Amino acid sequence: MNTMQQHLTDQLTTALSPMHLEVINESNNHSGSATESHFKLVVVSDYFADLKLIDRHRFINQLFKEELNHIHALAMHTYTPNEWQMKNGAPNSPQCAGGSKF
C-alpha cells in the first residue's frame, strides 16, 4: 500500500534529487481522525540555489497541487546544502492547540 508519506517522498526525490530529505507525518499531533493530513518536509537540494524561499515553496506547492486537496497542513523547510550546513537542522513544529482541524 502506497501511503501519502511515501508518495510525497518519491515525488520530491524524483523532482529535486535532494541530498537530505525528511517527510514527517505529524498527523498524530493534531486533533481529528485523519491519519495523513499534516506533514513536515525538510528538503535540502542544489535545485534551490538560485531560488528565493517563496519560489521554493511555490515549486513544492505546484508539485503537490493535487495532493494538497487532501492534505490539511504542509510545513516546508527548504534549504540549499550550504544553508543546511549553517542551520544544522530544521526547527521543531509548534504544538497543536487542539480543537477542530477544519
N, C-alpha and C positions, 0 to 999 in steps of 0.2 A: 504494500500500500504506500503510495506516494503522499507524504504529508505536505502541508503548505511550507513548513520549515525546510524540508528537503528541496522543494520546488524553488523557493527563494535562493537557497544555497546554489543550486545548479545554475539558475539563471545569472546570478551575479558572477559565478566562476566563468561561465561562458562569455559574458559581456565584458568583464573587466580584468580577467586573469590576475586576481588580487594576490599580493604577497602575504596578506593576512586577511582572514575573513571569519567573522563570528555572526551567526544568525541565531539569535536567542529568543526562544518563545517565552514571553513574560506573561502569558495569559493567566496563569495561575495566581499572579499577584493582583488580579483585578476581579471585581465582582461580576457575577453573571455566569452563565453556563457555557459560553463559547470557549472551546479549548485551543483554538488557533486564531485569536483575534488581536493580540498585541505582540509586536515583535520589535526587537532592538537589533539594528545592523551596525556592525563595526567593519568597515571596508577600507583596506589600505591598498592603493593601486597607483602605478605610474600614470594611468589614464587621467588622474585628477590634477596632474602637474600644472597644466595651463588653464584650469577651470576655477572660477570663484566658487565659494561654498554654495551659493544659491544655484549655480549651474550644475554642480554635482548632485544636489538634491533633485533638481528638475530632471536630470538624466535618470535617476533611480525611479522617480515618480512616473516618468514616461515608460520605463522598462516594465513597471508593475501596474500599468494603467488598469488592466482588467482585474488583477488581484486585489487592488485597493477597493473594489466594490464589496469585498468580503472581509477585509482587514479593518479593524476599528482604529488601531494606532500603529504607526511605523516610525520609530525613533531611528534617525540616521546619523551616524558618526563616520564621516568620510575624510580620509587623510591621504596625503602623499607619503611615501616612505620616510622622507625627512621630517615631516610633521609628526608622524607616528613615533619616530625615534626621540624627538624632543618632548612629546607629551607623555610618552611611556605608558599609554593606556587610555581607554575611553572613560568618561565619567559614569558613575553609578546612576541607575534610573531612580527617579523620585518614587517615594512610596505612594501607593494608591490611597486616595482619601475614602474609598468605598462608595456606596450608593450605586445608583443605576449607571451603567456604562453607555446607555444610548439616550 
